[in-house]
Amino acid sequence: MIPLPEVLKRLMDDKGLKQKDIADFLGISKQVVSNWFTRGYKPELEQMPKLAELFGISVDDFFKIMDGKVVETNTKGGLSENGLTVSEAYQMQKKISELQDQLIQYQAKELEEKNRQIENKSCLRPDQDITSTTTTPKLAD
């Protein structure tokens, strides 16, 4: 397990943040944040979502980092996963989700159009051809 101060330091370096920035964002004193680094104190559990938000990661990712599942450092000095910083990986995942949503919407429209075409065909009488809808006049007796 990676110590909390090390994880925070790497995430702060990745985002260019200082302890004061964290304190201001969380609405706590700089001394409280400083204690995380020097006295072994830990953030309150209810602060974790906001702390993760500040770093642009999920709470789950934050704990994965602490468990050592994302421990490489890249050339930018930030934590990385597959050669990307955590924030870059998060942004990429966000973009992928947006593209997936767009694809689903497109496919839904395509399916709707296909269903409409099928419905239109089924409305025709079985003996009626869609290409010739004119009737032949009857001859008088």
N, CA, C and O atoms as a GROMACS GRO file, in nm:
protein
  564
    1MET      N    1   0.085  -0.118   0.000
    1MET     CA    2   0.000   0.000   0.000
    1MET      C    3   0.089   0.125   0.000
    1MET      O    4   0.185   0.134   0.076
    2ILE      N    5   0.056   0.217  -0.086
    2ILE     CA    6   0.133   0.342  -0.095
    2ILE      C    7   0.083   0.437   0.014
    2ILE      O    8  -0.038   0.454   0.029
    3PRO      N    9   0.173   0.498   0.089
    3PRO     CA   10   0.132   0.591   0.194
    3PRO      C   11   0.053   0.710   0.136
    3PRO      O   12   0.084   0.760   0.028
    4LEU      N   13  -0.048   0.752   0.211
    4LEU     CA   14  -0.133   0.863   0.167
    4LEU      C   15  -0.053   0.987   0.128
    4LEU      O   16  -0.081   1.046   0.024
    5PRO      N   17   0.046   1.030   0.208
    5PRO     CA   18   0.121   1.150   0.169
    5PRO      C   19   0.186   1.138   0.030
    5PRO      O   20   0.189   1.235  -0.045
    6GLU      N   21   0.237   1.020  -0.002
    6GLU     CA   22   0.300   1.000  -0.132
    6GLU      C   23   0.197   1.008  -0.245
    6GLU      O   24   0.221   1.070  -0.349
    7VAL      N   25   0.083   0.946  -0.223
    7VAL     CA   26  -0.024   0.950  -0.324
    7VAL      C   27  -0.069   1.094  -0.346
    7VAL      O   28  -0.081   1.140  -0.459
    8LEU      N   29  -0.094   1.164  -0.236
    8LEU     CA   30  -0.138   1.304  -0.247
    8LEU      C   31  -0.033   1.390  -0.317
    8LEU      O   32  -0.066   1.473  -0.401
    9LYS      N   33   0.094   1.369  -0.282
    9LYS     CA   34   0.202   1.448  -0.343
    9LYS      C   35   0.206   1.427  -0.493
    9LYS      O   36   0.219   1.523  -0.570
   10ARG      N   37   0.195   1.301  -0.536
   10ARG     CA   38   0.197   1.273  -0.680
   10ARG      C   39   0.077   1.335  -0.751
   10ARG      O   40   0.090   1.395  -0.858
   11LEU      N   41  -0.040   1.321  -0.690
   11LEU     CA   42  -0.160   1.379  -0.752
   11LEU      C   43  -0.151   1.531  -0.755
   11LEU      O   44  -0.191   1.594  -0.853
   12MET      N   45  -0.098   1.590  -0.648
   12MET     CA   46  -0.082   1.736  -0.645
   12MET      C   47   0.016   1.781  -0.753
   12MET      O   48  -0.009   1.881  -0.821
   13ASP      N   49   0.127   1.711  -0.768
   13ASP     CA   50   0.225   1.745  -0.872
   13ASP      C   51   0.162   1.735  -1.010
   13ASP      O   52   0.185   1.820  -1.096
   14ASP      N   53   0.082   1.631  -1.030
   14ASP     CA   54   0.015   1.610  -1.159
   14ASP      C   55  -0.077   1.726  -1.194
   14ASP      O   56  -0.088   1.765  -1.310
   15LYS      N   57  -0.143   1.782  -1.092
   15LYS     CA   58  -0.238   1.891  -1.114
   15LYS      C   59  -0.177   2.029  -1.086
   15LYS      O   60  -0.243   2.131  -1.109
   16GLY      N   61  -0.055   2.032  -1.037
   16GLY     CA   62   0.008   2.160  -1.004
   16GLY      C   63  -0.056   2.227  -0.883
   16GLY      O   64  -0.068   2.350  -0.879
   17LEU      N   65  -0.096   2.148  -0.785
   17LEU     CA   66  -0.164   2.201  -0.667
   17LEU      C   67  -0.072   2.206  -0.546
   17LEU      O   68   0.027   2.133  -0.539
   18LYS      N   69  -0.106   2.292  -0.453
   18LYS     CA   70  -0.036   2.304  -0.326
   18LYS      C   71  -0.132   2.262  -0.214
   18LYS      O   72  -0.252   2.248  -0.237
   19GLN      N   73  -0.077   2.243  -0.094
   19GLN     CA   74  -0.161   2.205   0.020
   19GLN      C   75  -0.271   2.309   0.044
   19GLN      O   76  -0.384   2.273   0.080
   20LYS      N   77  -0.239   2.434   0.025
   20LYS     CA   78  -0.337   2.542   0.044
   20LYS      C   79  -0.454   2.526  -0.053
   20LYS      O   80  -0.568   2.552  -0.017
   21ASP      N   81  -0.425   2.485  -0.177
   21ASP     CA   82  -0.531   2.466  -0.276
   21ASP      C   83  -0.629   2.357  -0.229
   21ASP      O   84  -0.750   2.371  -0.244
   22ILE      N   85  -0.574   2.250  -0.174
   22ILE     CA   86  -0.660   2.142  -0.123
   22ILE      C   87  -0.745   2.193  -0.007
   22ILE      O   88  -0.865   2.169  -0.002
   23ALA      N   89  -0.680   2.263   0.085
   23ALA     CA   90  -0.751   2.317   0.202
   23ALA      C   91  -0.864   2.410   0.158
   23ALA      O   92  -0.976   2.399   0.208
   24ASP      N   93  -0.836   2.500   0.065
   24ASP     CA   94  -0.938   2.593   0.016
   24ASP      C   95  -1.053   2.519  -0.051
   24ASP      O   96  -1.169   2.551  -0.028
   25PHE      N   97  -1.021   2.420  -0.133
   25PHE     CA   98  -1.123   2.345  -0.205
   25PHE      C   99  -1.214   2.268  -0.109
   25PHE      O  100  -1.335   2.260  -0.130
   26LEU      N  101  -1.154   2.211  -0.004
   26LEU     CA  102  -1.232   2.132   0.092
   26LEU      C  103  -1.294   2.218   0.202
   26LEU      O  104  -1.379   2.170   0.277
   27GLY      N  105  -1.252   2.344   0.211
   27GLY     CA  106  -1.305   2.432   0.314
   27GLY      C  107  -1.252   2.396   0.453
   27GLY      O  108  -1.324   2.406   0.553
   28ILE      N  109  -1.127   2.355   0.458
   28ILE     CA  110  -1.063   2.320   0.585
   28ILE      C  111  -0.934   2.401   0.598
   28ILE      O  112  -0.892   2.467   0.503
   29SER      N  113  -0.872   2.395   0.715
   29SER     CA  114  -0.749   2.473   0.735
   29SER      C  115  -0.631   2.404   0.667
   29SER      O  116  -0.630   2.282   0.648
   30LYS      N  117  -0.533   2.485   0.633
   30LYS     CA  118  -0.410   2.432   0.572
   30LYS      C  119  -0.339   2.339   0.671
   30LYS      O  120  -0.272   2.244   0.631
   31GLN      N  121  -0.354   2.368   0.800
   31GLN     CA  122  -0.290   2.285   0.904
   31GLN      C  123  -0.345   2.142   0.902
   31GLN      O  124  -0.269   2.047   0.921
   32VAL      N  125  -0.475   2.128   0.878
   32VAL     CA  126  -0.534   1.994   0.871
   32VAL      C  127  -0.471   1.916   0.755
   32VAL      O  128  -0.434   1.800   0.771
   33VAL      N  129  -0.459   1.982   0.640
   33VAL     CA  130  -0.398   1.916   0.523
   33VAL      C  131  -0.251   1.886   0.553
   33VAL      O  132  -0.202   1.778   0.519
   34SER      N  133  -0.182   1.978   0.615
   34SER     CA  134  -0.042   1.957   0.651
   34SER      C  135  -0.026   1.834   0.741
   34SER      O  136   0.072   1.760   0.729
   35ASN      N  137  -0.122   1.813   0.831
   35ASN     CA  138  -0.116   1.697   0.921
   35ASN      C  139  -0.127   1.565   0.845
   35ASN      O  140  -0.078   1.462   0.893
   36TRP      N  141  -0.189   1.566   0.730
   36TRP     CA  142  -0.196   1.444   0.648
   36TRP      C  143  -0.056   1.403   0.603
   36TRP      O  144  -0.026   1.284   0.587
   37PHE      N  145   0.029   1.503   0.583
   37PHE     CA  146   0.164   1.478   0.533
   37PHE      C  147   0.265   1.453   0.646
   37PHE      O  148   0.359   1.375   0.629
   38THR      N  149   0.246   1.519   0.758
   38THR     CA  150   0.349   1.516   0.862
   38THR      C  151   0.314   1.430   0.984
   38THR      O  152   0.405   1.378   1.049
   39ARG      N  153   0.187   1.415   1.015
   39ARG     CA  154   0.150   1.347   1.139
   39ARG      C  155   0.075   1.216   1.116
   39ARG      O  156   0.031   1.150   1.211
   40GLY      N  157   0.060   1.179   0.989
   40GLY     CA  158  -0.007   1.053   0.961
   40GLY      C  159  -0.159   1.058   0.971
   40GLY      O  160  -0.225   0.955   0.968
   41TYR      N  161  -0.215   1.179   0.984
   41TYR     CA  162  -0.360   1.191   0.986
   41TYR      C  163  -0.415   1.160   0.848
   41TYR      O  164  -0.343   1.166   0.749
   42LYS      N  165  -0.543   1.128   0.843
   42LYS     CA  166  -0.607   1.098   0.715
   42LYS      C  167  -0.730   1.185   0.697
   42LYS      O  168  -0.790   1.230   0.795
   43PRO      N  169  -0.767   1.211   0.572
   43PRO     CA  170  -0.889   1.289   0.548
   43PRO      C  171  -1.011   1.217   0.605
   43PRO      O  172  -1.014   1.094   0.614
   44GLU      N  173  -1.110   1.295   0.643
   44GLU     CA  174  -1.238   1.237   0.686
   44GLU      C  175  -1.300   1.165   0.568
   44GLU      O  176  -1.281   1.205   0.453
   45LEU      N  177  -1.373   1.059   0.595
   45LEU     CA  178  -1.434   0.979   0.489
   45LEU      C  179  -1.524   1.064   0.399
   45LEU      O  180  -1.526   1.045   0.277
   46GLU      N  181  -1.598   1.156   0.459
   46GLU     CA  182  -1.688   1.239   0.378
   46GLU      C  183  -1.613   1.340   0.290
   46GLU      O  184  -1.673   1.400   0.200
   47GLN      N  185  -1.484   1.360   0.314
   47GLN     CA  186  -1.403   1.449   0.230
   47GLN      C  187  -1.349   1.378   0.106
   47GLN      O  188  -1.306   1.445   0.011
   48MET      N  189  -1.351   1.247   0.105
   48MET     CA  190  -1.291   1.170  -0.005
   48MET      C  191  -1.352   1.200  -0.142
   48MET      O  192  -1.278   1.218  -0.238
   49PRO      N  193  -1.486   1.205  -0.155
   49PRO     CA  194  -1.541   1.235  -0.288
   49PRO      C  195  -1.496   1.370  -0.341
   49PRO      O  196  -1.462   1.384  -0.459
   50LYS      N  197  -1.494   1.470  -0.255
   50LYS     CA  198  -1.453   1.604  -0.298
   50LYS      C  199  -1.302   1.607  -0.329
   50LYS      O  200  -1.260   1.673  -0.424
   51LEU      N  201  -1.225   1.535  -0.251
   51LEU     CA  202  -1.081   1.528  -0.275
   51LEU      C  203  -1.053   1.460  -0.409
   51LEU      O  204  -0.970   1.507  -0.487
   52ALA      N  205  -1.123   1.351  -0.435
   52ALA     CA  206  -1.108   1.281  -0.563
   52ALA      C  207  -1.150   1.372  -0.678
   52ALA      O  208  -1.085   1.375  -0.783
   53GLU      N  209  -1.259   1.446  -0.658
   53GLU     CA  210  -1.307   1.540  -0.761
   53GLU      C  211  -1.199   1.644  -0.794
   53GLU      O  212  -1.177   1.677  -0.910
   54LEU      N  213  -1.134   1.694  -0.691
   54LEU     CA  214  -1.028   1.794  -0.711
   54LEU      C  215  -0.918   1.740  -0.803
   54LEU      O  216  -0.863   1.813  -0.885
   55PHE      N  217  -0.886   1.612  -0.788
   55PHE     CA  218  -0.780   1.552  -0.868
   55PHE      C  219  -0.832   1.495  -1.001
   55PHE      O  220  -0.754   1.444  -1.081
   56GLY      N  221  -0.963   1.504  -1.023
   56GLY     CA  222  -1.020   1.457  -1.150
   56GLY      C  223  -1.024   1.306  -1.161
   56GLY      O  224  -1.013   1.251  -1.271
   57ILE      N  225  -1.039   1.238  -1.048
   57ILE     CA  226  -1.048   1.092  -1.048
   57ILE      C  227  -1.167   1.050  -0.962
   57ILE      O  228  -1.225   1.132  -0.891
   58SER      N  229  -1.204   0.923  -0.969
   58SER     CA  230  -1.311   0.873  -0.885
   58SER      C  231  -1.254   0.832  -0.749
   58SER      O  232  -1.133   0.813  -0.734
   59VAL      N  233  -1.341   0.820  -0.651
   59VAL     CA  234  -1.298   0.774  -0.519
   59VAL      C  235  -1.240   0.633  -0.532
   59VAL      O  236  -1.140   0.600  -0.468
   60ASP      N  237  -1.303   0.552  -0.617
   60ASP     CA  238  -1.254   0.416  -0.640
   60ASP      C  239  -1.110   0.419  -0.694
   60ASP      O  240  -1.025   0.343  -0.648
   61ASP      N  241  -1.084   0.507  -0.790
   61ASP     CA  242  -0.948   0.520  -0.844
   61ASP      C  243  -0.850   0.567  -0.737
   61ASP      O  244  -0.735   0.523  -0.733
   62PHE      N  245  -0.897   0.656  -0.651
   62PHE     CA  246  -0.811   0.706  -0.543
   62PHE      C  247  -0.764   0.589  -0.456
   62PHE      O  248  -0.646   0.580  -0.422
   63PHE      N  249  -0.857   0.500  -0.421
   63PHE     CA  250  -0.820   0.385  -0.337
   63PHE      C  251  -0.739   0.282  -0.415
   63PHE      O  252  -0.653   0.215  -0.357
   64LYS      N  253  -0.764   0.270  -0.545
   64LYS     CA  254  -0.682   0.180  -0.627
   64LYS      C  255  -0.537   0.228  -0.627
   64LYS      O  256  -0.444   0.149  -0.619
   65ILE      N  257  -0.520   0.360  -0.637
   65ILE     CA  258  -0.385   0.417  -0.635
   65ILE      C  259  -0.317   0.384  -0.502
   65ILE      O  260  -0.201   0.342  -0.499
   66MET      N  261  -0.391   0.402  -0.394
   66MET     CA  262  -0.334   0.374  -0.262
   66MET      C  263  -0.300   0.226  -0.246
   66MET      O  264  -0.206   0.190  -0.175
   67ASP      N  265  -0.378   0.140  -0.311
   67ASP     CA  266  -0.352  -0.005  -0.305
   67ASP      C  267  -0.235  -0.045  -0.395
   67ASP      O  268  -0.196  -0.161  -0.397
   68GLY      N  269  -0.180   0.051  -0.468
   68GLY     CA  270  -0.064   0.023  -0.552
   68GLY      C  271  -0.099  -0.029  -0.689
   68GLY      O  272  -0.012  -0.081  -0.759
   69LYS      N  273  -0.224  -0.016  -0.730
   69LYS     CA  274  -0.264  -0.068  -0.861
   69LYS      C  275  -0.226   0.029  -0.973
   69LYS      O  276  -0.221  -0.010  -1.089
   70VAL      N  277  -0.201   0.154  -0.938
   70VAL     CA  278  -0.156   0.253  -1.035
   70VAL      C  279  -0.036   0.322  -0.969
   70VAL      O  280  -0.053   0.418  -0.894
   71VAL      N  281   0.083   0.274  -0.997
   71VAL     CA  282   0.199   0.325  -0.925
   71VAL      C  283   0.310   0.379  -1.014
   71VAL      O  284   0.403   0.442  -0.963
   72GLU      N  285   0.303   0.355  -1.144
   72GLU     CA  286   0.407   0.405  -1.234
   72GLU      C  287   0.408   0.556  -1.234
   72GLU      O  288   0.304   0.620  -1.215
   73THR      N  289   0.524   0.614  -1.255
   73THR     CA  290   0.528   0.757  -1.280
   73THR      C  291   0.569   0.777  -1.424
   73THR      O  292   0.651   0.704  -1.478
   74ASN      N  293   0.510   0.878  -1.485
   74ASN     CA  294   0.546   0.905  -1.624
   74ASN      C  295   0.639   1.025  -1.628
   74ASN      O  296   0.682   1.074  -1.524
   75THR      N  297   0.670   1.071  -1.748
   75THR     CA  298   0.767   1.180  -1.763
   75THR      C  299   0.716   1.311  -1.705
   75THR      O  300   0.796   1.399  -1.673
   76LYS      N  301   0.585   1.325  -1.689
   76LYS     CA  302   0.530   1.448  -1.631
   76LYS      C  303   0.536   1.443  -1.479
   76LYS      O  304   0.506   1.542  -1.413
   77GLY      N  305   0.573   1.328  -1.424
   77GLY     CA  306   0.582   1.317  -1.279
   77GLY      C  307   0.453   1.277  -1.213
   77GLY      O  308   0.449   1.264  -1.090
   78GLY      N  309   0.347   1.257  -1.289
   78GLY     CA  310   0.220   1.219  -1.229
   78GLY      C  311   0.203   1.069  -1.230
   78GLY      O  312   0.278   0.996  -1.295
   79LEU      N  313   0.104   1.024  -1.158
   79LEU     CA  314   0.073   0.882  -1.160
   79LEU      C  315   0.023   0.846  -1.297
   79LEU      O  316  -0.040   0.927  -1.365
   80SER      N  317   0.051   0.725  -1.339
   80SER     CA  318   0.003   0.687  -1.470
   80SER      C  319  -0.050   0.546  -1.471
   80SER      O  320  -0.017   0.463  -1.387
   81GLU      N  321  -0.131   0.522  -1.569
   81GLU     CA  322  -0.187   0.391  -1.594
   81GLU      C  323  -0.180   0.376  -1.744
   81GLU      O  324  -0.239   0.456  -1.816
   82ASN      N  325  -0.110   0.276  -1.792
   82ASN     CA  326  -0.091   0.258  -1.936
   82ASN      C  327  -0.024   0.378  -2.001
   82ASN      O  328  -0.056   0.413  -2.114
   83GLY      N  329   0.070   0.441  -1.931
   83GLY     CA  330   0.145   0.552  -1.989
   83GLY      C  331   0.076   0.686  -1.982
   83GLY      O  332   0.131   0.785  -2.030
   84LEU      N  333  -0.043   0.694  -1.924
   84LEU     CA  334  -0.116   0.819  -1.912
   84LEU      C  335  -0.121   0.860  -1.766
   84LEU      O  336  -0.117   0.776  -1.677
   85THR      N  337  -0.129   0.991  -1.742
   85THR     CA  338  -0.153   1.032  -1.604
   85THR      C  339  -0.295   0.991  -1.570
   85THR      O  340  -0.376   0.966  -1.659
   86VAL      N  341  -0.324   0.984  -1.443
   86VAL     CA  342  -0.458   0.944  -1.400
   86VAL      C  343  -0.562   1.040  -1.456
   86VAL      O  344  -0.668   0.997  -1.501
   87SER      N  345  -0.532   1.169  -1.453
   87SER     CA  346  -0.630   1.266  -1.504
   87SER      C  347  -0.647   1.251  -1.655
   87SER      O  348  -0.758   1.267  -1.706
   88GLU      N  349  -0.540   1.220  -1.727
   88GLU     CA  350  -0.552   1.197  -1.872
   88GLU      C  351  -0.636   1.072  -1.899
   88GLU      O  352  -0.720   1.071  -1.989
   89ALA      N  353  -0.614   0.968  -1.820
   89ALA     CA  354  -0.692   0.845  -1.837
   89ALA      C  355  -0.839   0.871  -1.806
   89ALA      O  356  -0.928   0.820  -1.874
   90TYR      N  357  -0.863   0.952  -1.703
   90TYR     CA  358  -1.001   0.987  -1.667
   90TYR      C  359  -1.067   1.065  -1.780
   90TYR      O  360  -1.181   1.036  -1.817
   91GLN      N  361  -0.997   1.163  -1.836
   91GLN     CA  362  -1.052   1.243  -1.946
   91GLN      C  363  -1.078   1.156  -2.068
   91GLN      O  364  -1.179   1.173  -2.138
   92MET      N  365  -0.988   1.063  -2.095
   92MET     CA  366  -1.005   0.973  -2.208
   92MET      C  367  -1.129   0.884  -2.187
   92MET      O  368  -1.207   0.863  -2.280
   93GLN      N  369  -1.146   0.834  -2.065
   93GLN     CA  370  -1.262   0.750  -2.034
   93GLN      C  371  -1.390   0.831  -2.050
   93GLN      O  372  -1.491   0.780  -2.098
   94LYS      N  373  -1.386   0.956  -2.008
   94LYS     CA  374  -1.502   1.044  -2.021
   94LYS      C  375  -1.538   1.063  -2.169
   94LYS      O  376  -1.656   1.058  -2.205
   95LYS      N  377  -1.439   1.084  -2.253
   95LYS     CA  378  -1.461   1.101  -2.397
   95LYS      C  379  -1.516   0.972  -2.458
   95LYS      O  380  -1.606   0.977  -2.543
   96ILE      N  381  -1.462   0.858  -2.416
   96ILE     CA  382  -1.512   0.730  -2.466
   96ILE      C  383  -1.659   0.713  -2.431
   96ILE      O  384  -1.738   0.668  -2.513
   97SER      N  385  -1.695   0.750  -2.309
   97SER     CA  386  -1.835   0.740  -2.267
   97SER      C  387  -1.925   0.829  -2.352
   97SER      O  388  -2.035   0.788  -2.390
   98GLU      N  389  -1.878   0.951  -2.381
   98GLU     CA  390  -1.956   1.041  -2.466
   98GLU      C  391  -1.975   0.981  -2.605
   98GLU      O  392  -2.085   0.987  -2.661
   99LEU      N  393  -1.869   0.925  -2.661
   99LEU     CA  394  -1.878   0.864  -2.794
   99LEU      C  395  -1.970   0.742  -2.793
   99LEU      O  396  -2.044   0.719  -2.888
  100GLN      N  397  -1.966   0.665  -2.686
  100GLN     CA  398  -2.057   0.550  -2.674
  100GLN      C  399  -2.202   0.597  -2.670
  100GLN      O  400  -2.289   0.536  -2.733
  101ASP      N  401  -2.228   0.705  -2.596
  101ASP     CA  402  -2.364   0.760  -2.591
  101ASP      C  403  -2.410   0.805  -2.729
  101ASP      O  404  -2.524   0.780  -2.767
  102GLN      N  405  -2.322   0.871  -2.803
  102GLN     CA  406  -2.356   0.915  -2.939
  102GLN      C  407  -2.385   0.796  -3.029
  102GLN      O  408  -2.479   0.800  -3.109
  103LEU      N  409  -2.306   0.692  -3.018
  103LEU     CA  410  -2.327   0.571  -3.098
  103LEU      C  411  -2.461   0.506  -3.065
  103LEU      O  412  -2.533   0.463  -3.154
  104ILE      N  413  -2.493   0.499  -2.938
  104ILE     CA  414  -2.621   0.441  -2.896
  104ILE      C  415  -2.737   0.522  -2.952
  104ILE      O  416  -2.835   0.465  -3.000
  105GLN      N  417  -2.727   0.655  -2.947
  105GLN     CA  418  -2.832   0.740  -3.002
  105GLN      C  419  -2.846   0.719  -3.153
  105GLN      O  420  -2.958   0.712  -3.204
  106TYR      N  421  -2.735   0.709  -3.222
  106TYR     CA  422  -2.738   0.687  -3.367
  106TYR      C  423  -2.804   0.553  -3.398
  106TYR      O  424  -2.889   0.544  -3.486
  107GLN      N  425  -2.764   0.450  -3.326
  107GLN     CA  426  -2.820   0.317  -3.350
  107GLN      C  427  -2.969   0.312  -3.317
  107GLN      O  428  -3.045   0.243  -3.385
  108ALA      N  429  -3.011   0.386  -3.216
  108ALA     CA  430  -3.153   0.391  -3.181
  108ALA      C  431  -3.232   0.456  -3.294
  108ALA      O  432  -3.342   0.410  -3.327
  109LYS      N  433  -3.178   0.562  -3.353
  109LYS     CA  434  -3.245   0.627  -3.466
  109LYS      C  435  -3.252   0.534  -3.586
  109LYS      O  436  -3.355   0.526  -3.654
  110GLU      N  437  -3.144   0.462  -3.612
  110GLU     CA  438  -3.142   0.367  -3.724
  110GLU      C  439  -3.246   0.257  -3.702
  110GLU      O  440  -3.318   0.221  -3.795
  111LEU      N  441  -3.255   0.206  -3.582
  111LEU     CA  442  -3.352   0.101  -3.550
  111LEU      C  443  -3.494   0.153  -3.564
  111LEU      O  444  -3.582   0.084  -3.616
  112GLU      N  445  -3.516   0.275  -3.520
  112GLU     CA  446  -3.648   0.337  -3.533
  112GLU      C  447  -3.687   0.349  -3.680
  112GLU      O  448  -3.802   0.321  -3.715
  113GLU      N  449  -3.595   0.389  -3.764
  113GLU     CA  450  -3.622   0.402  -3.908
  113GLU      C  451  -3.652   0.266  -3.969
  113GLU      O  452  -3.745   0.254  -4.049
  114LYS      N  453  -3.576   0.164  -3.934
  114LYS     CA  454  -3.600   0.029  -3.986
  114LYS      C  455  -3.738  -0.021  -3.943
  114LYS      O  456  -3.811  -0.079  -4.024
  115ASN      N  457  -3.773   0.002  -3.818
  115ASN     CA  458  -3.906  -0.040  -3.769
  115ASN      C  459  -4.017   0.033  -3.843
  115ASN      O  460  -4.121  -0.026  -3.873
  116ARG      N  461  -3.997   0.160  -3.873
  116ARG     CA  462  -4.096   0.238  -3.948
  116ARG      C  463  -4.113   0.180  -4.088
  116ARG      O  464  -4.225   0.169  -4.138
  117GLN      N  465  -4.003   0.144  -4.153
  117GLN     CA  466  -4.010   0.084  -4.286
  117GLN      C  467  -4.084  -0.049  -4.283
  117GLN      O  468  -4.166  -0.077  -4.371
  118ILE      N  469  -4.057  -0.130  -4.183
  118ILE     CA  470  -4.126  -0.259  -4.169
  118ILE      C  471  -4.275  -0.237  -4.146
  118ILE      O  472  -4.358  -0.307  -4.203
  119GLU      N  473  -4.307  -0.140  -4.063
  119GLU     CA  474  -4.447  -0.110  -4.034
  119GLU      C  475  -4.519  -0.063  -4.159
  119GLU      O  476  -4.633  -0.103  -4.184
  120ASN      N  477  -4.454   0.021  -4.238
  120ASN     CA  478  -4.514   0.070  -4.363
  120ASN      C  479  -4.540  -0.045  -4.460
  120ASN      O  480  -4.644  -0.047  -4.525
  121LYS      N  481  -4.450  -0.138  -4.470
  121LYS     CA  482  -4.467  -0.252  -4.559
  121LYS      C  483  -4.581  -0.342  -4.512
  121LYS      O  484  -4.656  -0.394  -4.594
  122SER      N  485  -4.594  -0.359  -4.383
  122SER     CA  486  -4.698  -0.448  -4.331
  122SER      C  487  -4.837  -0.386  -4.342
  122SER      O  488  -4.937  -0.457  -4.331
  123CYS      N  489  -4.845  -0.256  -4.363
  123CYS     CA  490  -4.974  -0.190  -4.380
  123CYS      C  491  -5.032  -0.215  -4.518
  123CYS      O  492  -5.153  -0.200  -4.538
  124LEU      N  493  -4.949  -0.253  -4.614
  124LEU     CA  494  -4.996  -0.281  -4.750
  124LEU      C  495  -5.070  -0.413  -4.751
  124LEU      O  496  -5.039  -0.504  -4.674
  125ARG      N  497  -5.171  -0.424  -4.841
  125ARG     CA  498  -5.241  -0.552  -4.857
  125ARG      C  499  -5.144  -0.651  -4.918
  125ARG      O  500  -5.056  -0.612  -4.995
  126PRO      N  501  -5.157  -0.778  -4.884
  126PRO     CA  502  -5.065  -0.878  -4.938
  126PRO      C  503  -5.065  -0.884  -5.090
  126PRO      O  504  -4.962  -0.913  -5.150
  127ASP      N  505  -5.182  -0.857  -5.156
  127ASP     CA  506  -5.187  -0.865  -5.302
  127ASP      C  507  -5.148  -0.734  -5.368
  127ASP      O  508  -5.145  -0.725  -5.491
  128GLN      N  509  -5.118  -0.634  -5.289
  128GLN     CA  510  -5.083  -0.503  -5.344
  128GLN      C  511  -4.931  -0.490  -5.351
  128GLN      O  512  -4.861  -0.512  -5.253
  129ASP      N  513  -4.884  -0.453  -5.468
  129ASP     CA  514  -4.741  -0.434  -5.488
  129ASP      C  515  -4.710  -0.287  -5.465
  129ASP      O  516  -4.781  -0.200  -5.514
  130ILE      N  517  -4.608  -0.261  -5.393
  130ILE     CA  518  -4.572  -0.123  -5.361
  130ILE      C  519  -4.534  -0.043  -5.486
  130ILE      O  520  -4.548   0.080  -5.486
  131THR      N  521  -4.488  -0.110  -5.590
  131THR     CA  522  -4.444  -0.038  -5.710
  131THR      C  523  -4.560  -0.008  -5.804
  131THR      O  524  -4.550   0.086  -5.883
  132SER      N  525  -4.669  -0.083  -5.798
  132SER     CA  526  -4.783  -0.054  -5.886
  132SER      C  527  -4.910  -0.049  -5.804
  132SER      O  528  -4.966  -0.152  -5.767
  133THR      N  529  -4.954   0.071  -5.778
  133THR     CA  530  -5.073   0.088  -5.695
  133THR      C  531  -5.194   0.128  -5.778
  133THR      O  532  -5.300   0.156  -5.723
  134THR      N  533  -5.180   0.131  -5.909
  134THR     CA  534  -5.295   0.165  -5.994
  134THR      C  535  -5.377   0.039  -6.020
  134THR      O  536  -5.324  -0.072  -6.023
  135THR      N  537  -5.506   0.059  -6.037
  135THR     CA  538  -5.595  -0.055  -6.064
  135THR      C  539  -5.630  -0.057  -6.212
  135THR      O  540  -5.633   0.046  -6.279
  136THR      N  541  -5.657  -0.175  -6.260
  136THR     CA  542  -5.694  -0.193  -6.400
  136THR      C  543  -5.844  -0.173  -6.413
  136THR      O  544  -5.921  -0.234  -6.339
  137PRO      N  545  -5.887  -0.087  -6.508
  137PRO     CA  546  -6.032  -0.065  -6.523
  137PRO      C  547  -6.100  -0.191  -6.576
  137PRO      O  548  -6.043  -0.267  -6.655
  138LYS      N  549  -6.226  -0.212  -6.531
  138LYS     CA  550  -6.303  -0.328  -6.577
  138LYS      C  551  -6.365  -0.296  -6.711
  138LYS      O  552  -6.401  -0.181  -6.738
  139LEU      N  553  -6.376  -0.396  -6.794
  139LEU     CA  554  -6.439  -0.381  -6.925
  139LEU      C  555  -6.590  -0.393  -6.909
  139LEU      O  556  -6.639  -0.472  -6.828
  140ALA      N  557  -6.662  -0.316  -6.985
  140ALA     CA  558  -6.809  -0.321  -6.979
  140ALA      C  559  -6.859  -0.447  -7.047
  140ALA      O  560  -6.798  -0.491  -7.144
  141ASP      N  561  -6.969  -0.507  -6.998
  141ASP     CA  562  -7.025  -0.629  -7.057
  141ASP      C  563  -7.093  -0.602  -7.184
  141ASP      O  564  -7.145  -0.694  -7.247
   0.00000   0.00000   0.00000
